[in-house]
Amino acid sequence: MAKQKVIVDMEIVEIVARRIATGGYNPRTMERYLLSDVTNEDYRPHIINHLVEVYGWELDADGIPRESN
């Protein structure tokens, strides 16, 4: 069975990436929003790309984004 196509809401991507990049809070846990909180496999790559492209984060050897120094 083919994977169903999912429409990703880029406004959600921007909001989550901004919260991760600026130390904002995850409204579900009321703790700092971390990339590991993003469990949706459709949204995660878009959020990573946004962190790299907009916030200048770099990917480490494992492809995990890290804040640039």
mmJSON file of the N, C-alpha and C atoms, coordinates in Angstrom:
{"data_MODEL":{"atom_site":{
"group_PDB":["ATOM","ATOM","ATOM","ATOM","ATOM","ATOM","ATOM","ATOM","ATOM","ATOM","ATOM","ATOM","ATOM","ATOM","ATOM","ATOM","ATOM","ATOM","ATOM","ATOM","ATOM","ATOM","ATOM","ATOM","ATOM","ATOM","ATOM","ATOM","ATOM","ATOM","ATOM","ATOM","ATOM","ATOM","ATOM","ATOM","ATOM","ATOM","ATOM","ATOM","ATOM","ATOM","ATOM","ATOM","ATOM","ATOM","ATOM","ATOM","ATOM","ATOM","ATOM","ATOM","ATOM","ATOM","ATOM","ATOM","ATOM","ATOM","ATOM","ATOM","ATOM","ATOM","ATOM","ATOM","ATOM","ATOM","ATOM","ATOM","ATOM","ATOM","ATOM","ATOM","ATOM","ATOM","ATOM","ATOM","ATOM","ATOM","ATOM","ATOM","ATOM","ATOM","ATOM","ATOM","ATOM","ATOM","ATOM","ATOM","ATOM","ATOM","ATOM","ATOM","ATOM","ATOM","ATOM","ATOM","ATOM","ATOM","ATOM","ATOM","ATOM","ATOM","ATOM","ATOM","ATOM","ATOM","ATOM","ATOM","ATOM","ATOM","ATOM","ATOM","ATOM","ATOM","ATOM","ATOM","ATOM","ATOM","ATOM","ATOM","ATOM","ATOM","ATOM","ATOM","ATOM","ATOM","ATOM","ATOM","ATOM","ATOM","ATOM","ATOM","ATOM","ATOM","ATOM","ATOM","ATOM","ATOM","ATOM","ATOM","ATOM","ATOM","ATOM","ATOM","ATOM","ATOM","ATOM","ATOM","ATOM","ATOM","ATOM","ATOM","ATOM","ATOM","ATOM","ATOM","ATOM","ATOM","ATOM","ATOM","ATOM","ATOM","ATOM","ATOM","ATOM","ATOM","ATOM","ATOM","ATOM","ATOM","ATOM","ATOM","ATOM","ATOM","ATOM","ATOM","ATOM","ATOM","ATOM","ATOM","ATOM","ATOM","ATOM","ATOM","ATOM","ATOM","ATOM","ATOM","ATOM","ATOM","ATOM","ATOM","ATOM","ATOM","ATOM","ATOM","ATOM","ATOM","ATOM","ATOM","ATOM","ATOM","ATOM","ATOM","ATOM","ATOM","ATOM"],
"id":[1,2,3,4,5,6,7,8,9,10,11,12,13,14,15,16,17,18,19,20,21,22,23,24,25,26,27,28,29,30,31,32,33,34,35,36,37,38,39,40,41,42,43,44,45,46,47,48,49,50,51,52,53,54,55,56,57,58,59,60,61,62,63,64,65,66,67,68,69,70,71,72,73,74,75,76,77,78,79,80,81,82,83,84,85,86,87,88,89,90,91,92,93,94,95,96,97,98,99,100,101,102,103,104,105,106,107,108,109,110,111,112,113,114,115,116,117,118,119,120,121,122,123,124,125,126,127,128,129,130,131,132,133,134,135,136,137,138,139,140,141,142,143,144,145,146,147,148,149,150,151,152,153,154,155,156,157,158,159,160,161,162,163,164,165,166,167,168,169,170,171,172,173,174,175,176,177,178,179,180,181,182,183,184,185,186,187,188,189,190,191,192,193,194,195,196,197,198,199,200,201,202,203,204,205,206,207],
"type_symbol":["N","C","C","N","C","C","N","C","C","N","C","C","N","C","C","N","C","C","N","C","C","N","C","C","N","C","C","N","C","C","N","C","C","N","C","C","N","C","C","N","C","C","N","C","C","N","C","C","N","C","C","N","C","C","N","C","C","N","C","C","N","C","C","N","C","C","N","C","C","N","C","C","N","C","C","N","C","C","N","C","C","N","C","C","N","C","C","N","C","C","N","C","C","N","C","C","N","C","C","N","C","C","N","C","C","N","C","C","N","C","C","N","C","C","N","C","C","N","C","C","N","C","C","N","C","C","N","C","C","N","C","C","N","C","C","N","C","C","N","C","C","N","C","C","N","C","C","N","C","C","N","C","C","N","C","C","N","C","C","N","C","C","N","C","C","N","C","C","N","C","C","N","C","C","N","C","C","N","C","C","N","C","C","N","C","C","N","C","C","N","C","C","N","C","C","N","C","C","N","C","C","N","C","C","N","C","C"],
"label_atom_id":["N","CA","C","N","CA","C","N","CA","C","N","CA","C","N","CA","C","N","CA","C","N","CA","C","N","CA","C","N","CA","C","N","CA","C","N","CA","C","N","CA","C","N","CA","C","N","CA","C","N","CA","C","N","CA","C","N","CA","C","N","CA","C","N","CA","C","N","CA","C","N","CA","C","N","CA","C","N","CA","C","N","CA","C","N","CA","C","N","CA","C","N","CA","C","N","CA","C","N","CA","C","N","CA","C","N","CA","C","N","CA","C","N","CA","C","N","CA","C","N","CA","C","N","CA","C","N","CA","C","N","CA","C","N","CA","C","N","CA","C","N","CA","C","N","CA","C","N","CA","C","N","CA","C","N","CA","C","N","CA","C","N","CA","C","N","CA","C","N","CA","C","N","CA","C","N","CA","C","N","CA","C","N","CA","C","N","CA","C","N","CA","C","N","CA","C","N","CA","C","N","CA","C","N","CA","C","N","CA","C","N","CA","C","N","CA","C","N","CA","C","N","CA","C","N","CA","C","N","CA","C","N","CA","C","N","CA","C","N","CA","C"],
"label_alt_id":[null,null,null,null,null,null,null,null,null,null,null,null,null,null,null,null,null,null,null,null,null,null,null,null,null,null,null,null,null,null,null,null,null,null,null,null,null,null,null,null,null,null,null,null,null,null,null,null,null,null,null,null,null,null,null,null,null,null,null,null,null,null,null,null,null,null,null,null,null,null,null,null,null,null,null,null,null,null,null,null,null,null,null,null,null,null,null,null,null,null,null,null,null,null,null,null,null,null,null,null,null,null,null,null,null,null,null,null,null,null,null,null,null,null,null,null,null,null,null,null,null,null,null,null,null,null,null,null,null,null,null,null,null,null,null,null,null,null,null,null,null,null,null,null,null,null,null,null,null,null,null,null,null,null,null,null,null,null,null,null,null,null,null,null,null,null,null,null,null,null,null,null,null,null,null,null,null,null,null,null,null,null,null,null,null,null,null,null,null,null,null,null,null,null,null,null,null,null,null,null,null,null,null,null,null,null,null],
"label_comp_id":["MET","MET","MET","ALA","ALA","ALA","LYS","LYS","LYS","GLN","GLN","GLN","LYS","LYS","LYS","VAL","VAL","VAL","ILE","ILE","ILE","VAL","VAL","VAL","ASP","ASP","ASP","MET","MET","MET","GLU","GLU","GLU","ILE","ILE","ILE","VAL","VAL","VAL","GLU","GLU","GLU","ILE","ILE","ILE","VAL","VAL","VAL","ALA","ALA","ALA","ARG","ARG","ARG","ARG","ARG","ARG","ILE","ILE","ILE","ALA","ALA","ALA","THR","THR","THR","GLY","GLY","GLY","GLY","GLY","GLY","TYR","TYR","TYR","ASN","ASN","ASN","PRO","PRO","PRO","ARG","ARG","ARG","THR","THR","THR","MET","MET","MET","GLU","GLU","GLU","ARG","ARG","ARG","TYR","TYR","TYR","LEU","LEU","LEU","LEU","LEU","LEU","SER","SER","SER","ASP","ASP","ASP","VAL","VAL","VAL","THR","THR","THR","ASN","ASN","ASN","GLU","GLU","GLU","ASP","ASP","ASP","TYR","TYR","TYR","ARG","ARG","ARG","PRO","PRO","PRO","HIS","HIS","HIS","ILE","ILE","ILE","ILE","ILE","ILE","ASN","ASN","ASN","HIS","HIS","HIS","LEU","LEU","LEU","VAL","VAL","VAL","GLU","GLU","GLU","VAL","VAL","VAL","TYR","TYR","TYR","GLY","GLY","GLY","TRP","TRP","TRP","GLU","GLU","GLU","LEU","LEU","LEU","ASP","ASP","ASP","ALA","ALA","ALA","ASP","ASP","ASP","GLY","GLY","GLY","ILE","ILE","ILE","PRO","PRO","PRO","ARG","ARG","ARG","GLU","GLU","GLU","SER","SER","SER","ASN","ASN","ASN"],
"label_asym_id":["A","A","A","A","A","A","A","A","A","A","A","A","A","A","A","A","A","A","A","A","A","A","A","A","A","A","A","A","A","A","A","A","A","A","A","A","A","A","A","A","A","A","A","A","A","A","A","A","A","A","A","A","A","A","A","A","A","A","A","A","A","A","A","A","A","A","A","A","A","A","A","A","A","A","A","A","A","A","A","A","A","A","A","A","A","A","A","A","A","A","A","A","A","A","A","A","A","A","A","A","A","A","A","A","A","A","A","A","A","A","A","A","A","A","A","A","A","A","A","A","A","A","A","A","A","A","A","A","A","A","A","A","A","A","A","A","A","A","A","A","A","A","A","A","A","A","A","A","A","A","A","A","A","A","A","A","A","A","A","A","A","A","A","A","A","A","A","A","A","A","A","A","A","A","A","A","A","A","A","A","A","A","A","A","A","A","A","A","A","A","A","A","A","A","A","A","A","A","A","A","A","A","A","A","A","A","A"],
"label_entity_id":["1","1","1","1","1","1","1","1","1","1","1","1","1","1","1","1","1","1","1","1","1","1","1","1","1","1","1","1","1","1","1","1","1","1","1","1","1","1","1","1","1","1","1","1","1","1","1","1","1","1","1","1","1","1","1","1","1","1","1","1","1","1","1","1","1","1","1","1","1","1","1","1","1","1","1","1","1","1","1","1","1","1","1","1","1","1","1","1","1","1","1","1","1","1","1","1","1","1","1","1","1","1","1","1","1","1","1","1","1","1","1","1","1","1","1","1","1","1","1","1","1","1","1","1","1","1","1","1","1","1","1","1","1","1","1","1","1","1","1","1","1","1","1","1","1","1","1","1","1","1","1","1","1","1","1","1","1","1","1","1","1","1","1","1","1","1","1","1","1","1","1","1","1","1","1","1","1","1","1","1","1","1","1","1","1","1","1","1","1","1","1","1","1","1","1","1","1","1","1","1","1","1","1","1","1","1","1"],
"label_seq_id":[1,1,1,2,2,2,3,3,3,4,4,4,5,5,5,6,6,6,7,7,7,8,8,8,9,9,9,10,10,10,11,11,11,12,12,12,13,13,13,14,14,14,15,15,15,16,16,16,17,17,17,18,18,18,19,19,19,20,20,20,21,21,21,22,22,22,23,23,23,24,24,24,25,25,25,26,26,26,27,27,27,28,28,28,29,29,29,30,30,30,31,31,31,32,32,32,33,33,33,34,34,34,35,35,35,36,36,36,37,37,37,38,38,38,39,39,39,40,40,40,41,41,41,42,42,42,43,43,43,44,44,44,45,45,45,46,46,46,47,47,47,48,48,48,49,49,49,50,50,50,51,51,51,52,52,52,53,53,53,54,54,54,55,55,55,56,56,56,57,57,57,58,58,58,59,59,59,60,60,60,61,61,61,62,62,62,63,63,63,64,64,64,65,65,65,66,66,66,67,67,67,68,68,68,69,69,69],
"pdbx_PDB_ins_code":[null,null,null,null,null,null,null,null,null,null,null,null,null,null,null,null,null,null,null,null,null,null,null,null,null,null,null,null,null,null,null,null,null,null,null,null,null,null,null,null,null,null,null,null,null,null,null,null,null,null,null,null,null,null,null,null,null,null,null,null,null,null,null,null,null,null,null,null,null,null,null,null,null,null,null,null,null,null,null,null,null,null,null,null,null,null,null,null,null,null,null,null,null,null,null,null,null,null,null,null,null,null,null,null,null,null,null,null,null,null,null,null,null,null,null,null,null,null,null,null,null,null,null,null,null,null,null,null,null,null,null,null,null,null,null,null,null,null,null,null,null,null,null,null,null,null,null,null,null,null,null,null,null,null,null,null,null,null,null,null,null,null,null,null,null,null,null,null,null,null,null,null,null,null,null,null,null,null,null,null,null,null,null,null,null,null,null,null,null,null,null,null,null,null,null,null,null,null,null,null,null,null,null,null,null,null,null],
"Cartn_x":[0.841,0.0,0.895,0.603,1.386,1.088,2.123,1.951,1.058,0.128,-0.798,-0.073,-0.339,0.297,-0.273,0.633,0.242,0.578,-0.349,-0.094,0.476,1.669,2.348,2.011,1.539,1.206,2.487,2.987,4.264,4.199,3.014,2.888,3.19,2.749,3.056,4.561,5.165,6.611,7.35,6.96,7.609,7.454,6.258,5.998,6.832,6.84,7.588,9.085,9.589,11.02,11.411,10.585,10.882,10.936,10.002,9.996,11.239,11.639,12.847,14.075,14.171,15.355,15.497,14.382,14.448,14.232,14.153,13.965,12.544,11.612,10.201,9.671,8.447,7.857,6.956,6.98,6.073,4.767,3.671,2.427,1.883,2.325,1.861,2.562,3.854,4.618,4.943,4.799,5.157,6.642,7.453,8.904,9.481,10.783,11.434,11.194,10.843,10.562,11.882,11.983,13.173,12.812,13.788,13.531,13.033,13.496,13.05,11.557,10.943,9.497,8.7,9.341,8.666,8.712,7.608,7.552,6.851,6.225,5.543,6.578,6.708,7.735,7.486,6.277,6.002,6.49,6.409,6.799,8.277,8.842,10.209,11.236,11.286,12.3,12.098,10.862,10.59,11.06,10.858,11.308,12.83,13.488,14.953,15.444,14.858,15.255,15.071,13.981,13.712,14.763,15.127,16.158,17.489,17.812,19.069,19.005,17.946,17.865,17.59,16.727,16.32,17.15,17.46,18.157,19.649,20.131,21.554,22.114,21.25,21.734,22.519,23.424,24.233,23.883,24.05,23.818,25.12,25.056,26.256,26.425,27.411,27.716,26.541,25.675,24.515,23.271,23.419,22.277,21.378,21.873,21.107,21.45,20.443,20.755,21.235,22.204,22.766,22.84,22.626,22.763,24.203,24.373,25.718,26.282,27.573,28.223,28.629],
"Cartn_y":[-1.171,0.0,1.246,2.177,3.409,4.341,5.084,6.053,7.183,7.567,8.631,9.979,10.814,12.123,13.031,13.703,14.579,16.011,16.916,18.329,18.919,19.503,20.094,21.582,22.033,23.447,24.19,25.003,25.685,26.72,27.211,28.13,27.397,26.156,25.333,25.074,24.771,24.547,25.775,26.956,28.195,28.418,28.195,28.402,27.458,26.183,25.192,25.464,25.743,26.034,27.26,28.29,29.502,29.19,28.401,28.047,27.237,26.327,25.534,26.443,27.314,28.156,29.212,29.668,30.769,30.322,29.012,28.525,28.667,28.715,28.835,27.552,27.638,26.506,25.675,24.374,23.435,23.52,23.925,24.091,22.782,21.669,20.381,19.985,20.312,19.903,21.064,22.3,23.514,23.53,22.834,22.851,23.389,23.663,24.179,23.227,23.807,23.016,22.499,21.202,20.564,19.87,19.709,19.001,17.586,16.979,15.62,15.559,16.711,16.755,16.569,16.797,16.681,15.223,14.545,13.116,12.837,13.838,13.667,13.624,12.468,12.258,13.065,13.584,14.435,15.861,16.318,17.686,17.824,16.811,16.896,17.362,16.789,17.25,18.707,19.168,20.558,21.491,21.08,21.883,21.944,20.816,20.802,21.739,21.65,22.53,23.994,24.302,25.682,26.163,25.311,25.676,25.962,25.173,25.352,26.601,26.749,27.827,29.191,29.249,30.541,30.936,29.966,30.277,29.967,29.464,29.232,28.065,27.16,25.982,25.117,24.308,23.408,21.968,21.094,19.668,19.015,18.19,17.465,16.232,15.411,14.238,13.259,13.28,12.381,13.024,14.245,14.94,15.607,15.763,16.412,17.904,18.785,20.216,20.707,21.592,22.213,23.712,24.47,25.906,26.257,27.176,27.622,28.506,28.418,29.258,30.583],
"Cartn_z":[0.0,0.0,0.0,-0.885,-1.002,0.16,0.547,1.623,1.144,1.987,1.647,1.667,0.666,0.589,1.675,2.388,3.481,3.102,3.367,3.128,4.408,4.292,5.436,5.479,6.619,6.82,7.182,6.244,6.446,7.568,7.884,9.018,10.327,10.429,11.608,11.658,10.518,10.448,10.979,10.536,10.974,12.471,12.996,14.425,15.27,14.913,15.7,15.61,14.403,14.239,15.059,15.043,15.819,17.307,17.784,19.21,19.577,18.704,18.968,18.96,17.959,17.791,18.883,19.423,20.393,21.828,22.041,23.412,23.909,22.974,23.349,23.969,24.452,25.157,24.274,24.529,23.892,24.676,24.043,24.78,25.363,24.82,25.326,26.621,26.739,27.919,28.852,28.346,29.087,29.459,28.683,28.823,27.526,27.536,26.336,25.168,24.013,22.814,22.25,22.065,21.51,20.209,19.352,18.104,18.378,19.44,19.777,20.121,20.401,20.648,19.359,18.218,16.928,16.491,16.653,16.327,15.003,14.423,13.145,12.032,11.399,10.375,9.099,8.921,7.763,8.003,9.236,9.571,9.927,10.531,11.045,10.006,8.795,7.826,7.413,7.36,7.007,8.129,9.368,10.5,10.524,10.275,10.215,9.11,7.922,6.818,7.193,7.878,8.283,9.286,10.228,11.203,10.51,9.497,8.766,7.888,7.117,6.14,6.769,7.76,8.316,9.533,10.382,11.628,11.587,10.447,10.279,11.068,11.471,12.184,11.215,11.755,10.933,11.264,10.278,10.501,10.934,11.975,12.389,11.506,11.792,10.965,10.886,11.899,11.909,11.306,10.791,10.205,11.225,12.443,13.504,13.48,13.43,13.413,14.772,14.733,15.931,15.7,16.753,16.665,16.295,15.366,14.989,16.076,16.276,17.299,16.717],
"occupancy":[1.0,1.0,1.0,1.0,1.0,1.0,1.0,1.0,1.0,1.0,1.0,1.0,1.0,1.0,1.0,1.0,1.0,1.0,1.0,1.0,1.0,1.0,1.0,1.0,1.0,1.0,1.0,1.0,1.0,1.0,1.0,1.0,1.0,1.0,1.0,1.0,1.0,1.0,1.0,1.0,1.0,1.0,1.0,1.0,1.0,1.0,1.0,1.0,1.0,1.0,1.0,1.0,1.0,1.0,1.0,1.0,1.0,1.0,1.0,1.0,1.0,1.0,1.0,1.0,1.0,1.0,1.0,1.0,1.0,1.0,1.0,1.0,1.0,1.0,1.0,1.0,1.0,1.0,1.0,1.0,1.0,1.0,1.0,1.0,1.0,1.0,1.0,1.0,1.0,1.0,1.0,1.0,1.0,1.0,1.0,1.0,1.0,1.0,1.0,1.0,1.0,1.0,1.0,1.0,1.0,1.0,1.0,1.0,1.0,1.0,1.0,1.0,1.0,1.0,1.0,1.0,1.0,1.0,1.0,1.0,1.0,1.0,1.0,1.0,1.0,1.0,1.0,1.0,1.0,1.0,1.0,1.0,1.0,1.0,1.0,1.0,1.0,1.0,1.0,1.0,1.0,1.0,1.0,1.0,1.0,1.0,1.0,1.0,1.0,1.0,1.0,1.0,1.0,1.0,1.0,1.0,1.0,1.0,1.0,1.0,1.0,1.0,1.0,1.0,1.0,1.0,1.0,1.0,1.0,1.0,1.0,1.0,1.0,1.0,1.0,1.0,1.0,1.0,1.0,1.0,1.0,1.0,1.0,1.0,1.0,1.0,1.0,1.0,1.0,1.0,1.0,1.0,1.0,1.0,1.0,1.0,1.0,1.0,1.0,1.0,1.0,1.0,1.0,1.0,1.0,1.0,1.0],
"B_iso_or_equiv":[0.0,0.0,0.0,0.0,0.0,0.0,0.0,0.0,0.0,0.0,0.0,0.0,0.0,0.0,0.0,0.0,0.0,0.0,0.0,0.0,0.0,0.0,0.0,0.0,0.0,0.0,0.0,0.0,0.0,0.0,0.0,0.0,0.0,0.0,0.0,0.0,0.0,0.0,0.0,0.0,0.0,0.0,0.0,0.0,0.0,0.0,0.0,0.0,0.0,0.0,0.0,0.0,0.0,0.0,0.0,0.0,0.0,0.0,0.0,0.0,0.0,0.0,0.0,0.0,0.0,0.0,0.0,0.0,0.0,0.0,0.0,0.0,0.0,0.0,0.0,0.0,0.0,0.0,0.0,0.0,0.0,0.0,0.0,0.0,0.0,0.0,0.0,0.0,0.0,0.0,0.0,0.0,0.0,0.0,0.0,0.0,0.0,0.0,0.0,0.0,0.0,0.0,0.0,0.0,0.0,0.0,0.0,0.0,0.0,0.0,0.0,0.0,0.0,0.0,0.0,0.0,0.0,0.0,0.0,0.0,0.0,0.0,0.0,0.0,0.0,0.0,0.0,0.0,0.0,0.0,0.0,0.0,0.0,0.0,0.0,0.0,0.0,0.0,0.0,0.0,0.0,0.0,0.0,0.0,0.0,0.0,0.0,0.0,0.0,0.0,0.0,0.0,0.0,0.0,0.0,0.0,0.0,0.0,0.0,0.0,0.0,0.0,0.0,0.0,0.0,0.0,0.0,0.0,0.0,0.0,0.0,0.0,0.0,0.0,0.0,0.0,0.0,0.0,0.0,0.0,0.0,0.0,0.0,0.0,0.0,0.0,0.0,0.0,0.0,0.0,0.0,0.0,0.0,0.0,0.0,0.0,0.0,0.0,0.0,0.0,0.0,0.0,0.0,0.0,0.0,0.0,0.0],
"pdbx_formal_charge":[null,null,null,null,null,null,null,null,null,null,null,null,null,null,null,null,null,null,null,null,null,null,null,null,null,null,null,null,null,null,null,null,null,null,null,null,null,null,null,null,null,null,null,null,null,null,null,null,null,null,null,null,null,null,null,null,null,null,null,null,null,null,null,null,null,null,null,null,null,null,null,null,null,null,null,null,null,null,null,null,null,null,null,null,null,null,null,null,null,null,null,null,null,null,null,null,null,null,null,null,null,null,null,null,null,null,null,null,null,null,null,null,null,null,null,null,null,null,null,null,null,null,null,null,null,null,null,null,null,null,null,null,null,null,null,null,null,null,null,null,null,null,null,null,null,null,null,null,null,null,null,null,null,null,null,null,null,null,null,null,null,null,null,null,null,null,null,null,null,null,null,null,null,null,null,null,null,null,null,null,null,null,null,null,null,null,null,null,null,null,null,null,null,null,null,null,null,null,null,null,null,null,null,null,null,null,null],
"auth_seq_id":[1,1,1,2,2,2,3,3,3,4,4,4,5,5,5,6,6,6,7,7,7,8,8,8,9,9,9,10,10,10,11,11,11,12,12,12,13,13,13,14,14,14,15,15,15,16,16,16,17,17,17,18,18,18,19,19,19,20,20,20,21,21,21,22,22,22,23,23,23,24,24,24,25,25,25,26,26,26,27,27,27,28,28,28,29,29,29,30,30,30,31,31,31,32,32,32,33,33,33,34,34,34,35,35,35,36,36,36,37,37,37,38,38,38,39,39,39,40,40,40,41,41,41,42,42,42,43,43,43,44,44,44,45,45,45,46,46,46,47,47,47,48,48,48,49,49,49,50,50,50,51,51,51,52,52,52,53,53,53,54,54,54,55,55,55,56,56,56,57,57,57,58,58,58,59,59,59,60,60,60,61,61,61,62,62,62,63,63,63,64,64,64,65,65,65,66,66,66,67,67,67,68,68,68,69,69,69],
"auth_comp_id":["MET","MET","MET","ALA","ALA","ALA","LYS","LYS","LYS","GLN","GLN","GLN","LYS","LYS","LYS","VAL","VAL","VAL","ILE","ILE","ILE","VAL","VAL","VAL","ASP","ASP","ASP","MET","MET","MET","GLU","GLU","GLU","ILE","ILE","ILE","VAL","VAL","VAL","GLU","GLU","GLU","ILE","ILE","ILE","VAL","VAL","VAL","ALA","ALA","ALA","ARG","ARG","ARG","ARG","ARG","ARG","ILE","ILE","ILE","ALA","ALA","ALA","THR","THR","THR","GLY","GLY","GLY","GLY","GLY","GLY","TYR","TYR","TYR","ASN","ASN","ASN","PRO","PRO","PRO","ARG","ARG","ARG","THR","THR","THR","MET","MET","MET","GLU","GLU","GLU","ARG","ARG","ARG","TYR","TYR","TYR","LEU","LEU","LEU","LEU","LEU","LEU","SER","SER","SER","ASP","ASP","ASP","VAL","VAL","VAL","THR","THR","THR","ASN","ASN","ASN","GLU","GLU","GLU","ASP","ASP","ASP","TYR","TYR","TYR","ARG","ARG","ARG","PRO","PRO","PRO","HIS","HIS","HIS","ILE","ILE","ILE","ILE","ILE","ILE","ASN","ASN","ASN","HIS","HIS","HIS","LEU","LEU","LEU","VAL","VAL","VAL","GLU","GLU","GLU","VAL","VAL","VAL","TYR","TYR","TYR","GLY","GLY","GLY","TRP","TRP","TRP","GLU","GLU","GLU","LEU","LEU","LEU","ASP","ASP","ASP","ALA","ALA","ALA","ASP","ASP","ASP","GLY","GLY","GLY","ILE","ILE","ILE","PRO","PRO","PRO","ARG","ARG","ARG","GLU","GLU","GLU","SER","SER","SER","ASN","ASN","ASN"],
"auth_asym_id":["A","A","A","A","A","A","A","A","A","A","A","A","A","A","A","A","A","A","A","A","A","A","A","A","A","A","A","A","A","A","A","A","A","A","A","A","A","A","A","A","A","A","A","A","A","A","A","A","A","A","A","A","A","A","A","A","A","A","A","A","A","A","A","A","A","A","A","A","A","A","A","A","A","A","A","A","A","A","A","A","A","A","A","A","A","A","A","A","A","A","A","A","A","A","A","A","A","A","A","A","A","A","A","A","A","A","A","A","A","A","A","A","A","A","A","A","A","A","A","A","A","A","A","A","A","A","A","A","A","A","A","A","A","A","A","A","A","A","A","A","A","A","A","A","A","A","A","A","A","A","A","A","A","A","A","A","A","A","A","A","A","A","A","A","A","A","A","A","A","A","A","A","A","A","A","A","A","A","A","A","A","A","A","A","A","A","A","A","A","A","A","A","A","A","A","A","A","A","A","A","A","A","A","A","A","A","A"],
"auth_atom_id":["N","CA","C","N","CA","C","N","CA","C","N","CA","C","N","CA","C","N","CA","C","N","CA","C","N","CA","C","N","CA","C","N","CA","C","N","CA","C","N","CA","C","N","CA","C","N","CA","C","N","CA","C","N","CA","C","N","CA","C","N","CA","C","N","CA","C","N","CA","C","N","CA","C","N","CA","C","N","CA","C","N","CA","C","N","CA","C","N","CA","C","N","CA","C","N","CA","C","N","CA","C","N","CA","C","N","CA","C","N","CA","C","N","CA","C","N","CA","C","N","CA","C","N","CA","C","N","CA","C","N","CA","C","N","CA","C","N","CA","C","N","CA","C","N","CA","C","N","CA","C","N","CA","C","N","CA","C","N","CA","C","N","CA","C","N","CA","C","N","CA","C","N","CA","C","N","CA","C","N","CA","C","N","CA","C","N","CA","C","N","CA","C","N","CA","C","N","CA","C","N","CA","C","N","CA","C","N","CA","C","N","CA","C","N","CA","C","N","CA","C","N","CA","C","N","CA","C","N","CA","C","N","CA","C","N","CA","C","N","CA","C"],
"pdbx_PDB_model_num":[1,1,1,1,1,1,1,1,1,1,1,1,1,1,1,1,1,1,1,1,1,1,1,1,1,1,1,1,1,1,1,1,1,1,1,1,1,1,1,1,1,1,1,1,1,1,1,1,1,1,1,1,1,1,1,1,1,1,1,1,1,1,1,1,1,1,1,1,1,1,1,1,1,1,1,1,1,1,1,1,1,1,1,1,1,1,1,1,1,1,1,1,1,1,1,1,1,1,1,1,1,1,1,1,1,1,1,1,1,1,1,1,1,1,1,1,1,1,1,1,1,1,1,1,1,1,1,1,1,1,1,1,1,1,1,1,1,1,1,1,1,1,1,1,1,1,1,1,1,1,1,1,1,1,1,1,1,1,1,1,1,1,1,1,1,1,1,1,1,1,1,1,1,1,1,1,1,1,1,1,1,1,1,1,1,1,1,1,1,1,1,1,1,1,1,1,1,1,1,1,1,1,1,1,1,1,1]
}}}
